[in-house]
Amino acid sequence: MGHWRIISLVLAISISILHSSQALNEPEDFLHAHSCIRRLRDIKPLVWCPDLAKSAQAWADKRKDCKLLPSEKVGENMAQGPNINASYGVNMWVEERPNYDYDKNQCKPGLECTHYLQVTWNTTERVGCGIAKCDPPSKNNIIVCNYDPPGNVVGQRPY
């Protein structure tokens, strides 16, 4: 079994356990979820930034319609889904990894990979995240994570 296949399997098992248990949305939960993939890429872990978390929470609160519209102010990832928590949300972004063509330094044609790239962007040092319950009748949550310095700089490699 390939290295990434094993990692994906472990993450999937962890996510299903976390997803079925109490919501895990504390700063350390977001940091842990980011650190797992960053550690595999030998990228330094992120540090929690209360200011980024405050702005992420404010944007999540504004997006209670569950529309994934970017704030365009900072490096940002967003996810939404039923009972989504920190681990599940970050894993959704990490699952884009196969869509990134490292040799060409771009997403494979027609596929999304920029969320993964932001999670693994080598020069990003700080993260802050927020979560909000979407307006009824939705049972979804929306998660917003803000990153500084932002990633996805055209012409630069993430790691």
DSSP file (Angstrom, degrees, kcal/mol; ACC not computed):
  #  RESIDUE AA STRUCTURE BP1 BP2  ACC     N-H-->O    O-->H-N    N-H-->O    O-->H-N    TCO  KAPPA ALPHA  PHI   PSI    X-CA   Y-CA   Z-CA
    1    1 A M              0   0    0      0, 0.0     5,-0.0     0, 0.0     0, 0.0   0.000 360.0 360.0 360.0 131.8    0.0    0.0    0.0
    2    2 A G     >  -     0   0    0      1,-0.1     4,-2.3     4,-0.0     5,-0.2  -0.194 360.0-111.3 -66.8 157.0    1.4    3.4   -1.0
    3    3 A H  H  > S+     0   0    0      1,-0.2     4,-2.1     2,-0.2     5,-0.1   0.908 118.4  43.9 -53.2 -50.4    2.5    6.0    1.5
    4    4 A W  H  > S+     0   0    0      1,-0.2     4,-2.7     2,-0.2    -1,-0.2   0.827 109.8  57.1 -68.9 -31.1   -0.3    8.4    0.7
    5    5 A R  H  > S+     0   0    0      2,-0.2     4,-2.1     1,-0.2    -1,-0.2   0.912 108.8  46.1 -65.1 -41.7   -2.9    5.6    0.6
    6    6 A I  H  X S+     0   0    0     -4,-2.3     4,-2.6     2,-0.2    -2,-0.2   0.927 113.1  49.4 -64.9 -45.7   -2.0    4.7    4.2
    7    7 A I  H  X S+     0   0    0     -4,-2.1     4,-2.8     1,-0.2     5,-0.2   0.921 111.1  49.6 -60.7 -44.5   -2.1    8.3    5.3
    8    8 A S  H  X S+     0   0    0     -4,-2.7     4,-2.6     1,-0.2    -1,-0.2   0.893 110.9  50.3 -61.8 -39.8   -5.5    8.8    3.6
    9    9 A L  H  X S+     0   0    0     -4,-2.1     4,-2.3     2,-0.2    -2,-0.2   0.926 111.9  46.6 -64.6 -45.2   -6.8    5.7    5.3
   10   10 A V  H  X S+     0   0    0     -4,-2.6     4,-2.6     1,-0.2    -2,-0.2   0.924 114.2  48.1 -62.7 -45.0   -5.6    6.8    8.8
   11   11 A L  H  X S+     0   0    0     -4,-2.8     4,-3.1     1,-0.2    -2,-0.2   0.909 110.3  52.0 -61.8 -42.0   -7.0   10.3    8.2
   12   12 A A  H  X S+     0   0    0     -4,-2.6     4,-2.4     2,-0.2    -2,-0.2   0.913 111.5  46.3 -62.5 -42.5  -10.3    8.8    7.1
   13   13 A I  H  X S+     0   0    0     -4,-2.3     4,-1.9     2,-0.2    -1,-0.2   0.934 115.0  47.1 -64.4 -45.7  -10.6    6.6   10.2
   14   14 A S  H  X S+     0   0    0     -4,-2.6     4,-2.8     1,-0.2     5,-0.2   0.913 112.4  50.0 -61.1 -43.5   -9.7    9.5   12.4
   15   15 A I  H  X S+     0   0    0     -4,-3.1     4,-3.8     1,-0.2     5,-0.2   0.914 108.8  51.2 -63.7 -43.4  -12.1   11.8   10.7
   16   16 A S  H  X S+     0   0    0     -4,-2.4     4,-1.4     2,-0.2    -1,-0.2   0.879 112.6  46.9 -65.0 -35.4  -15.0    9.3   11.0
   17   17 A I  H  X S+     0   0    0     -4,-1.9     4,-0.7     2,-0.2    -2,-0.2   0.945 117.8  41.7 -67.4 -48.0  -14.3    9.0   14.7
   18   18 A L  H >< S+     0   0    0     -4,-2.8     3,-0.7     1,-0.2    -2,-0.2   0.890 112.6  54.4 -65.7 -39.9  -14.1   12.7   15.2
   19   19 A H  H 3< S+     0   0    0     -4,-3.8    -1,-0.2     1,-0.2    -2,-0.2   0.828 111.0  45.5 -65.6 -31.1  -17.0   13.4   12.9
   20   20 A S  H 3< S+     0   0    0     -4,-1.4    -1,-0.2    -5,-0.2    -2,-0.2   0.577 110.1  64.8 -89.4  -8.6  -19.2   11.1   14.9
   21   21 A S  S << S-     0   0    0     -4,-0.7     3,-0.1    -3,-0.7    -3,-0.0  -0.287 105.5 -46.1-101.9-170.4  -18.1   12.4   18.3
   22   22 A Q  S    S-     0   0    0      1,-0.1    -1,-0.2    -2,-0.1    -2,-0.1  -0.215  75.7 -88.0 -55.1 143.3  -18.5   15.7   20.0
   23   23 A A        -     0   0    0     -3,-0.1     2,-0.7     1,-0.1    -1,-0.1  -0.324  38.4-156.4 -57.2 130.4  -17.6   18.7   17.8
   24   24 A L        +     0   0    0     -3,-0.1    62,-1.4     1,-0.1    63,-0.5  -0.851  39.2 137.6-113.6  93.3  -13.9   19.5   18.0
   25   25 A N        +     0   0    0     -2,-0.7    -1,-0.1    60,-0.2   106,-0.1  -0.017  25.7 123.5-131.5  29.4  -13.6   23.1   17.1
   26   26 A E  S >> S-     0   0    0      1,-0.1     4,-1.8    -3,-0.0     3,-1.0  -0.494  76.9-101.9 -85.0 161.2  -11.0   24.5   19.6
   27   27 A P  H 3> S+     0   0    0      0, 0.0     4,-2.6     0, 0.0     5,-0.2   0.884 123.2  54.2 -50.7 -42.0   -7.8   26.2   18.4
   28   28 A E  H 3> S+     0   0    0      1,-0.2     4,-2.4     2,-0.2     5,-0.2   0.814 104.6  55.3 -66.3 -27.8   -5.8   23.1   19.2
   29   29 A D  H <> S+     0   0    0     -3,-1.0     4,-2.1     2,-0.2    -1,-0.2   0.922 110.7  43.8 -69.2 -43.6   -8.1   21.0   17.0
   30   30 A F  H  X S+     0   0    0     -4,-1.8     4,-2.0     2,-0.2    -2,-0.2   0.920 115.2  49.3 -64.9 -43.5   -7.6   23.3   14.0
   31   31 A L  H  X S+     0   0    0     -4,-2.6     4,-2.7    -5,-0.2    15,-0.2   0.917 110.7  50.0 -62.7 -43.5   -3.8   23.4   14.7
   32   32 A H  H  X S+     0   0    0     -4,-2.4     4,-1.8     1,-0.2    -1,-0.2   0.925 109.3  51.0 -61.9 -45.0   -3.6   19.6   15.0
   33   33 A A  H  X S+     0   0    0     -4,-2.1     4,-0.8     1,-0.2    -1,-0.2   0.900 115.0  42.9 -61.4 -40.9   -5.5   19.0   11.7
   34   34 A H  H  X S+     0   0    0     -4,-2.0     4,-1.9     1,-0.2     3,-0.2   0.888 110.4  56.9 -69.6 -39.2   -3.1   21.4    9.9
   35   35 A S  H  X S+     0   0    0     -4,-2.7     4,-2.8     1,-0.2     5,-0.2   0.823  95.2  65.4 -65.6 -32.4    0.0   20.0   11.6
   36   36 A C  H  X S+     0   0    0     -4,-1.8     4,-1.3     1,-0.2    -1,-0.2   0.949 110.6  34.2 -57.0 -51.9   -0.6   16.5   10.4
   37   37 A I  H  X S+     0   0    0     -4,-0.8     4,-1.1    -3,-0.2    -1,-0.2   0.866 117.2  54.4 -74.0 -35.2   -0.1   17.2    6.7
   38   38 A R  H  <>S+     0   0    0     -4,-1.9     5,-3.0     1,-0.2     3,-0.3   0.886 105.8  53.6 -65.5 -37.6    2.5   19.9    7.3
   39   39 A R  H ><5S+     0   0    0     -4,-2.8     3,-1.5     1,-0.2    -1,-0.2   0.895 104.6  54.8 -62.9 -40.0    4.6   17.4    9.3
   40   40 A L  H 3<5S+     0   0    0     -4,-1.3    -1,-0.2     1,-0.3    -2,-0.2   0.790 111.5  44.9 -64.0 -27.6    4.5   15.0    6.4
   41   41 A R  T 3<5S-     0   0    0     -4,-1.1    -1,-0.3    -3,-0.3    -2,-0.2   0.285 115.5-115.6 -96.9   7.9    5.9   17.7    4.1
   42   42 A D  T < 5 +     0   0    0     -3,-1.5     2,-0.4     1,-0.2    -3,-0.2   0.895  66.7 147.2  56.2  42.6    8.5   18.8    6.7
   43   43 A I      < -     0   0    0     -5,-3.0    -1,-0.2    -8,-0.1    -2,-0.1  -0.902  55.2-104.1-109.1 136.3    6.9   22.2    7.0
   44   44 A K        -     0   0    0     -2,-0.4    -1,-0.0    78,-0.2    -3,-0.0  -0.222  44.1-101.4 -58.4 147.2    6.9   24.0   10.3
   45   45 A P        -     0   0    0      0, 0.0     2,-0.2     0, 0.0    -1,-0.1  -0.274  36.4-109.1 -68.9 157.2    3.7   23.9   12.2
   46   46 A L        -     0   0    0    -15,-0.2     2,-0.4    -3,-0.1    80,-0.2  -0.476  23.5-133.8 -82.0 157.0    1.3   26.9   12.2
   47   47 A V  E     -a  126   0A   0     78,-2.4    80,-2.2    -2,-0.2     2,-0.2  -0.911  25.3-110.9-110.6 139.6    0.8   29.1   15.3
   48   48 A W  E     -a  127   0A   0     -2,-0.4    80,-0.2    78,-0.2   -20,-0.0  -0.518  29.2-161.3 -71.3 133.2   -2.7   30.1   16.4
   49   49 A C     >  -     0   0    0     78,-2.5     4,-2.4    -2,-0.2     3,-0.2  -0.952  10.6-159.1-119.6 110.8   -3.4   33.8   15.8
   50   50 A P  H  > S+     0   0    0      0, 0.0     4,-2.4     0, 0.0     5,-0.1   0.847  93.7  54.6 -57.6 -35.4   -6.3   35.3   17.8
   51   51 A D  H  > S+     0   0    0      2,-0.2     4,-2.0     1,-0.2     5,-0.2   0.916 110.0  45.6 -66.3 -42.0   -6.7   38.2   15.4
   52   52 A L  H  > S+     0   0    0     -3,-0.2     4,-2.5     1,-0.2    76,-0.3   0.892 112.8  51.8 -65.5 -38.5   -7.0   35.9   12.4
   53   53 A A  H  X S+     0   0    0     -4,-2.4     4,-2.7    74,-0.2    -2,-0.2   0.894 107.8  52.4 -63.8 -39.6   -9.5   33.8   14.4
   54   54 A K  H  X S+     0   0    0     -4,-2.4     4,-2.1     2,-0.2    -2,-0.2   0.923 112.8  43.2 -63.3 -44.6  -11.5   36.8   15.2
   55   55 A S  H  X S+     0   0    0     -4,-2.0     4,-2.0     2,-0.2    -2,-0.2   0.870 114.0  51.6 -70.8 -34.8  -11.8   37.9   11.5
   56   56 A A  H  X S+     0   0    0     -4,-2.5     4,-2.6     2,-0.2    74,-0.3   0.911 111.0  48.1 -64.9 -41.8  -12.5   34.3   10.4
   57   57 A Q  H  X S+     0   0    0     -4,-2.7     4,-2.6    72,-0.2    -2,-0.2   0.902 109.7  52.4 -65.5 -40.6  -15.3   34.0   13.0
   58   58 A A  H  X S+     0   0    0     -4,-2.1     4,-1.6     2,-0.2    -1,-0.2   0.902 112.1  45.7 -61.5 -40.8  -16.7   37.3   11.8
   59   59 A W  H  X S+     0   0    0     -4,-2.0     4,-1.4     2,-0.2    -2,-0.2   0.901 111.1  52.1 -71.3 -39.2  -16.8   36.1    8.2
   60   60 A A  H  < S+     0   0    0     -4,-2.6     3,-0.3     1,-0.2     6,-0.2   0.918 108.8  51.5 -59.9 -42.2  -18.2   32.7    9.2
   61   61 A D  H >< S+     0   0    0     -4,-2.6     3,-0.8     1,-0.2    -1,-0.2   0.861 110.1  48.8 -62.9 -35.6  -21.0   34.6   11.1
   62   62 A K  H 3< S+     0   0    0     -4,-1.6     3,-0.3     1,-0.2    -1,-0.2   0.739 108.0  56.8 -73.5 -22.6  -21.7   36.7    7.9
   63   63 A R  T ><  +     0   0    0     -4,-1.4     3,-2.6    -3,-0.3    -1,-0.2  -0.052  61.6 127.1-101.0  30.9  -21.8   33.5    5.8
   64   64 A K  T <   +     0   0    0     -3,-0.8    71,-3.5     1,-0.3    -1,-0.2   0.576  63.8  74.1 -65.3  -6.3  -24.5   31.7    7.8
   65   65 A D  T 3  S-     0   0    0     -3,-0.3    -1,-0.3    69,-0.2     3,-0.1   0.508 109.7-126.4 -78.6  -4.5  -26.2   31.4    4.4
   66   66 A C    <   +     0   0    0     -3,-2.6     2,-0.5     1,-0.3    -2,-0.1   0.635  59.9 145.9  67.8  18.2  -23.5   28.7    3.9
   67   67 A K        -     0   0    0     -4,-0.1     2,-2.0     1,-0.1    -1,-0.3  -0.745  51.6-133.9 -84.1 130.1  -22.4   30.2    0.7
   68   68 A L        +     0   0    0     -2,-0.5    10,-0.1    -3,-0.1    -1,-0.1  -0.462  46.8 154.1 -85.8  68.2  -18.6   29.8    0.2
   69   69 A L        -     0   0    0     -2,-2.0    -2,-0.1    -6,-0.0    -3,-0.0  -0.861  41.3-125.2 -98.6 124.8  -17.9   33.3   -0.8
   70   70 A P        -     0   0    0      0, 0.0    -1,-0.0     0, 0.0    -2,-0.0  -0.311   2.1-143.6 -70.6 151.4  -14.4   34.5    0.0
   71   71 A S        -     0   0    0      3,-0.1    -2,-0.0    -2,-0.0     5,-0.0   0.723  25.9-149.6 -81.4 -22.9  -13.7   37.6    2.0
   72   72 A E        +     0   0    0      2,-0.2     3,-0.1     1,-0.1     4,-0.0   0.680  68.2 104.6  62.3  21.3  -10.6   38.3   -0.2
   73   73 A K  S    S-     0   0    0      1,-0.2     2,-0.2     2,-0.0    -1,-0.1   0.752  86.5  -3.1 -98.1 -29.1   -8.8   40.0    2.6
   74   74 A V  S    S-     0   0    0     75,-0.1     2,-0.3    74,-0.0    -2,-0.2  -0.830  97.7 -57.8-146.5 178.8   -6.3   37.3    3.6
   75   75 A G  E    S+B  147   0A   0     72,-1.3    72,-2.7    -2,-0.2     2,-0.3  -0.564  71.6 176.8 -62.5 133.5   -5.3   33.8    2.7
   76   76 A E  E     -B  146   0A   0     -2,-0.3     2,-0.4    70,-0.2    70,-0.2  -0.999  30.5-170.2-151.2 141.3   -8.5   31.9    3.4
   77   77 A N  E     -B  145   0A   0     68,-2.3    68,-2.7    -2,-0.3     2,-0.3  -0.981  14.0-171.6-126.1 144.9  -10.0   28.4    3.2
   78   78 A M  E     +B  144   0A   0     -2,-0.4     2,-0.3    66,-0.2    66,-0.2  -0.979   7.8 170.7-135.0 148.7  -13.7   27.7    3.6
   79   79 A A  E     -B  143   0A   0     64,-1.9    64,-3.2    -2,-0.3     2,-0.3  -0.983   7.1-170.8-149.9 154.4  -15.8   24.5    3.9
   80   80 A Q  E     +B  142   0A   0     -2,-0.3    62,-0.2    62,-0.2    60,-0.0  -0.995  21.6 124.4-147.0 152.0  -19.3   23.7    4.8
   81   81 A G  E >   -B  141   0A   0     60,-1.8    60,-2.8    -2,-0.3     3,-1.3  -0.950  62.2 -49.9 173.6 172.6  -21.2   20.5    5.5
   82   82 A P  E 3  S-B  140   0A   0      0, 0.0    58,-0.2     0, 0.0    -2,-0.0  -0.462 118.0 -18.0 -67.5 124.9  -23.4   18.7    8.0
   83   83 A N  T 3  S+     0   0    0     56,-1.3    57,-0.1    -2,-0.3    50,-0.0   0.762  90.4 179.2  52.9  29.6  -21.9   18.8   11.5
   84   84 A I    <   -     0   0    0     -3,-1.3     2,-0.2    57,-0.1    -1,-0.2  -0.330   4.1-173.2 -63.8 141.0  -18.5   19.6   10.1
   85   85 A N     >  -     0   0    0    -62,-0.1     4,-2.8    56,-0.1     5,-0.2  -0.699  41.0 -84.3-125.8-178.2  -15.7   20.1   12.6
   86   86 A A  H  > S+     0   0    0    -62,-1.4     4,-2.5    -2,-0.2     5,-0.3   0.916 124.7  44.6 -55.0 -51.3  -12.1   21.3   12.5
   87   87 A S  H  > S+     0   0    0    -63,-0.5     4,-2.2     1,-0.2    -1,-0.2   0.914 115.6  46.6 -63.6 -44.1  -10.6   17.9   11.5
   88   88 A Y  H  > S+     0   0    0      2,-0.2     4,-1.7     1,-0.2    -1,-0.2   0.908 113.2  49.4 -66.4 -42.0  -13.2   17.1    8.9
   89   89 A G  H  X S+     0   0    0     -4,-2.8     4,-1.2     2,-0.2    -2,-0.2   0.936 112.8  45.4 -63.1 -47.9  -13.0   20.6    7.3
   90   90 A V  H  X S+     0   0    0     -4,-2.5     4,-2.3    -5,-0.2     3,-0.3   0.891 110.0  56.0 -64.7 -38.1   -9.2   20.6    7.1
   91   91 A N  H  X S+     0   0    0     -4,-2.2     4,-2.2    -5,-0.3    -1,-0.2   0.861  99.9  59.4 -62.7 -33.9   -9.2   17.0    5.7
   92   92 A M  H  < S+     0   0    0     -4,-1.7    -1,-0.2     1,-0.2    -2,-0.2   0.902 109.6  43.7 -59.2 -39.4  -11.6   18.2    2.9
   93   93 A W  H >< S+     0   0    0     -4,-1.2     3,-1.5    -3,-0.3    23,-0.3   0.903 111.8  52.3 -71.6 -41.0   -8.9   20.6    1.8
   94   94 A V  H >< S+     0   0    0     -4,-2.3     3,-2.2     1,-0.3    -2,-0.2   0.811  95.0  70.8 -66.0 -29.7   -6.1   18.1    2.2
   95   95 A E  T 3< S+     0   0    0     -4,-2.2    -1,-0.3     1,-0.3    -2,-0.2   0.606  84.2  71.4 -64.7  -8.9   -8.0   15.6    0.0
   96   96 A E  T X   +     0   0    0     -3,-1.5     3,-2.1     1,-0.2     4,-0.3   0.519  68.2 102.0 -79.8  -5.0   -7.2   17.9   -2.9
   97   97 A R  G X  S+     0   0    0     -3,-2.2     3,-1.9     1,-0.3    -1,-0.2   0.857  73.9  55.1 -50.7 -45.5   -3.5   16.8   -2.7
   98   98 A P  G 3  S+     0   0    0      0, 0.0    -1,-0.3     0, 0.0    -2,-0.1   0.698  99.0  65.3 -64.2 -14.5   -3.7   14.4   -5.7
   99   99 A N  G <  S+     0   0    0     -3,-2.1     9,-3.5    13,-0.2     2,-0.5   0.527  83.9  90.6 -83.5  -5.2   -5.0   17.3   -7.8
  100  100 A Y  E <   -D  107   0B   0     -3,-1.9     2,-0.9    -4,-0.3     7,-0.2  -0.819  63.2-155.3 -97.7 126.0   -1.7   19.2   -7.5
  101  101 A D  E  >> -D  106   0B   0      5,-2.9     5,-1.6    -2,-0.5     4,-1.2  -0.854   8.3-171.3 -98.3 100.6    1.0   18.6  -10.2
  102  102 A Y  T  45S+     0   0    0     -2,-0.9     3,-0.3     1,-0.2    -1,-0.2   0.892  82.0  56.2 -62.6 -41.6    4.2   19.5   -8.4
  103  103 A D  T  45S+     0   0    0      1,-0.2    -1,-0.2    -3,-0.1    -2,-0.0   0.882 118.5  33.0 -59.7 -39.0    6.3   19.3  -11.5
  104  104 A K  T  45S-     0   0    0     -3,-0.2    -1,-0.2     2,-0.2    -2,-0.2   0.533 103.6-133.4 -92.2  -7.9    4.2   21.9  -13.3
  105  105 A N  T  <5S+     0   0    0     -4,-1.2     2,-0.3    -3,-0.3    50,-0.2   0.929  70.3  94.0  52.4  51.7    3.4   23.7  -10.1
  106  106 A Q  E   <S-D  101   0B   0     -5,-1.6    -5,-2.9    -7,-0.0    -1,-0.2  -0.986  83.4 -86.2-159.7 162.8   -0.3   23.9  -10.8
  107  107 A C  E     -D  100   0B   0     -2,-0.3    -7,-0.2    -7,-0.2     3,-0.1  -0.469  56.2 -99.2 -68.6 145.9   -3.6   22.2  -10.2
  108  108 A K    >   -     0   0    0     -9,-3.5     3,-2.4     1,-0.2    -1,-0.1  -0.394  60.7 -74.2 -63.7 147.3   -4.3   19.5  -12.7
  109  109 A P  T 3  S+     0   0    0      0, 0.0    -1,-0.2     0, 0.0     3,-0.1  -0.133 117.0   3.0 -50.8 129.3   -6.7   20.7  -15.5
  110  110 A G  T 3  S+     0   0    0      1,-0.2     2,-0.3    -3,-0.1    -2,-0.1   0.494 109.8 107.6  76.4   4.5  -10.3   21.1  -14.3
  111  111 A L    <   -     0   0    0     -3,-2.4     2,-0.4   -12,-0.2    -1,-0.2  -0.859  65.6-125.1-118.9 151.6   -9.4   20.1  -10.7
  112  112 A E        +     0   0    0     -2,-0.3   -13,-0.2     1,-0.1    -4,-0.1  -0.752  42.2 144.2 -93.3 135.2   -9.2   22.2   -7.4
  113  113 A C     >  +     0   0    0     -2,-0.4     4,-2.2   -14,-0.1     5,-0.2   0.356  43.2  98.8-144.3  -1.8   -6.0   22.1   -5.3
  114  114 A T  H  > S+     0   0    0      1,-0.2     4,-2.0     2,-0.2     5,-0.1   0.785  81.4  56.3 -68.6 -26.6   -5.6   25.7   -3.9
  115  115 A H  H  > S+     0   0    0      2,-0.2     4,-2.0     1,-0.2    -1,-0.2   0.935 109.6  46.9 -66.7 -44.5   -7.2   24.8   -0.5
  116  116 A Y  H  > S+     0   0    0    -23,-0.3     4,-1.9     1,-0.2    -2,-0.2   0.919 110.7  52.8 -58.8 -44.8   -4.5   22.1   -0.1
  117  117 A L  H  X S+     0   0    0     -4,-2.2     4,-0.5     1,-0.2    -1,-0.2   0.887 107.4  51.1 -62.1 -38.8   -1.8   24.5   -1.2
  118  118 A Q  H >< S+     0   0    0     -4,-2.0     3,-0.8     1,-0.2    -1,-0.2   0.913 109.0  51.0 -65.3 -40.7   -2.9   27.0    1.4
  119  119 A V  H 3< S+     0   0    0     -4,-2.0    -1,-0.2     1,-0.2    -2,-0.2   0.870 120.8  34.9 -61.6 -36.1   -2.8   24.4    4.2
  120  120 A T  H 3< S+     0   0    0     -4,-1.9     2,-0.3    -5,-0.1    -1,-0.2   0.280  79.6 138.4-104.1   9.7    0.7   23.4    3.1
  121  121 A W    X<  -     0   0    0     -3,-0.8     3,-1.2    -4,-0.5    38,-0.2  -0.416  48.4-144.2 -64.1 121.0    2.2   26.8    2.0
  122  122 A N  T 3  S+     0   0    0     36,-3.5   -78,-0.2    -2,-0.3    -1,-0.2   0.790  92.9  47.1 -60.1 -36.0    5.7   26.8    3.4
  123  123 A T  T 3  S+     0   0    0     35,-0.2     2,-0.3    27,-0.1    -1,-0.3   0.563  83.6 107.9 -89.3  -6.7    5.9   30.5    4.3
  124  124 A T    <   +     0   0    0     -3,-1.2     3,-0.1     1,-0.2    27,-0.0  -0.552  38.0 169.2 -70.0 132.4    2.5   30.6    6.1
  125  125 A E        +     0   0    0     23,-1.8   -78,-2.4    -2,-0.3     2,-0.3   0.682  52.4  45.0-115.5 -29.4    3.2   31.0    9.8
  126  126 A R  E     -aC  47 148A   0     22,-2.9    22,-2.1   -80,-0.2     2,-0.3  -0.895  52.9-178.5-127.8 149.9   -0.2   31.8   11.4
  127  127 A V  E     -aC  48 147A   0    -80,-2.2   -78,-2.5    -2,-0.3     2,-0.3  -0.990   4.3-178.9-142.2 149.9   -3.7   30.6   11.2
  128  128 A G  E     - C   0 146A   0     18,-1.9    18,-3.2    -2,-0.3     2,-0.3  -0.968  13.0-169.7-147.2 136.7   -7.0   31.5   12.9
  129  129 A C  E     - C   0 145A   0     -2,-0.3     2,-0.3    16,-0.2    16,-0.2  -0.879   8.6-169.1-130.6 157.6  -10.4   29.8   12.2
  130  130 A G  E     - C   0 144A   0     14,-2.7    14,-2.6    -2,-0.3     2,-0.3  -0.960   5.3-158.6-140.8 159.1  -14.0   30.3   13.0
  131  131 A I  E     - C   0 143A   0     -2,-0.3     2,-0.3    12,-0.2    12,-0.2  -0.997   8.7-178.9-141.3 143.2  -17.1   28.2   12.7
  132  132 A A  E     - C   0 142A   0     10,-2.2    10,-2.7    -2,-0.3     2,-0.4  -0.991  31.0-114.9-141.7 149.3  -20.8   29.0   12.5
  133  133 A K  E     - C   0 141A   0     -2,-0.3     8,-0.2     8,-0.2   -67,-0.1  -0.697  40.1-120.1 -79.4 130.6  -24.1   27.1   12.2
  134  134 A C        -     0   0    0      6,-2.8   -69,-0.2    -2,-0.4   -70,-0.1  -0.361  37.9 -87.4 -71.3 154.1  -25.8   27.8    8.9
  135  135 A D    >   -     0   0    0    -71,-3.5     3,-1.5     1,-0.1     5,-0.2  -0.231  68.0 -59.5 -60.4 147.9  -29.3   29.3    9.0
  136  136 A P  T 3  S+     0   0    0      0, 0.0    -1,-0.1     0, 0.0     3,-0.1  -0.289 116.5  37.8 -60.5 152.9  -32.2   27.0    9.2
  137  137 A P  T 3  S+     0   0    0      0, 0.0    -2,-0.1     0, 0.0    -3,-0.0  -0.974 102.3  90.1 -88.4  10.5  -33.4   24.8    7.7
  138  138 A S    <   -     0   0    0     -3,-1.5   -72,-0.0     1,-0.1    -5,-0.0  -0.308  54.7-161.1 -65.5 145.4  -29.8   23.7    7.0
  139  139 A K        +     0   0    0     -3,-0.1   -56,-1.3     2,-0.1    -1,-0.1   0.194  58.8 114.3-104.2  11.7  -28.0   21.4    9.4
  140  140 A N  E     -B   82   0A   0    -58,-0.2    -6,-2.8    -5,-0.2     2,-0.3  -0.424  53.5-150.1 -85.4 156.9  -24.7   22.5    8.0
  141  141 A N  E     -BC  81 133A   0    -60,-2.8   -60,-1.8    -8,-0.2     2,-0.4  -0.836  10.7-142.0-112.3 158.6  -21.8   24.3    9.6
  142  142 A I  E     -BC  80 132A   0    -10,-2.7   -10,-2.2    -2,-0.3     2,-0.4  -0.989  11.9-161.5-122.7 136.1  -19.4   26.6    7.8
  143  143 A I  E     -BC  79 131A   0    -64,-3.2   -64,-1.9    -2,-0.4     2,-0.4  -0.940   5.3-172.7-116.7 137.2  -15.7   26.8    8.7
  144  144 A V  E     -BC  78 130A   0    -14,-2.6   -14,-2.7    -2,-0.4     2,-0.4  -0.999   0.2-173.2-128.1 129.5  -13.4   29.7    7.7
  145  145 A C  E     -BC  77 129A   0    -68,-2.7   -68,-2.3    -2,-0.4     2,-0.4  -0.992   7.9-158.3-121.5 131.8   -9.6   29.6    8.3
  146  146 A N  E     -BC  76 128A   0    -18,-3.2   -18,-1.9    -2,-0.4     2,-0.4  -0.870   9.3-158.6-108.4 143.0   -7.5   32.7    7.6
  147  147 A Y  E     -BC  75 127A   0    -72,-2.7   -72,-1.3    -2,-0.4   -20,-0.2  -0.932   7.3-131.7-127.3 143.0   -3.7   32.4    7.0
  148  148 A D  E    S+ C   0 126A   0    -22,-2.1   -22,-2.9    -2,-0.4   -23,-1.8  -0.987  94.0  23.3-144.7 133.9   -0.8   34.8    7.3
  149  149 A P  S    S-     0   0    0      0, 0.0    -1,-0.3     0, 0.0   -23,-0.1   0.701 104.7-126.1 -61.5 151.5    1.2   35.3    5.3
  150  150 A P        -     0   0    0      0, 0.0     3,-0.1     0, 0.0    -2,-0.1  -0.247  22.3-146.7 -66.9 156.1   -1.2   34.1    2.6
  151  151 A G        +     0   0    0      1,-0.1   -33,-0.1   -37,-0.1   -75,-0.1  -0.155  64.7  78.1-102.7-159.0   -0.2   31.3    0.2
  152  152 A N        +     0   0    0      1,-0.2     2,-0.6   -35,-0.2    -1,-0.1   0.882  57.0 173.2  58.4  43.2   -1.0   30.5   -3.4
  153  153 A V    >   -     0   0    0     -3,-0.1     3,-2.2     1,-0.1    -1,-0.2  -0.739  38.0-113.3 -83.6 120.0    1.4   33.1   -4.7
  154  154 A V  T 3  S+     0   0    0     -2,-0.6     3,-0.1     1,-0.3    -1,-0.1  -0.252  99.3  17.1 -56.7 133.1    1.6   32.7   -8.5
  155  155 A G  T 3  S+     0   0    0      1,-0.3     2,-0.3   -50,-0.2    -1,-0.3   0.288 105.3 102.0  87.6  -9.7    5.0   31.5   -9.7
  156  156 A Q    <   -     0   0    0     -3,-2.2    -1,-0.3   -51,-0.0    -4,-0.0  -0.795  70.0-124.3-106.0 150.8    6.0   30.3   -6.2
  157  157 A R        -     0   0    0     -2,-0.3   -35,-0.2     1,-0.1    -4,-0.1  -0.684  12.7-135.8 -90.0 146.1    6.1   26.7   -5.0
  158  158 A P              0   0    0      0, 0.0   -36,-3.5     0, 0.0   -35,-0.2   0.843 360.0 360.0 -70.7 -32.3    4.1   25.8   -1.9
  159  159 A Y              0   0    0    -38,-0.2   -38,-0.0   -37,-0.1    -2,-0.0   0.277 360.0 360.0-155.2 360.0    6.9   23.6   -0.4
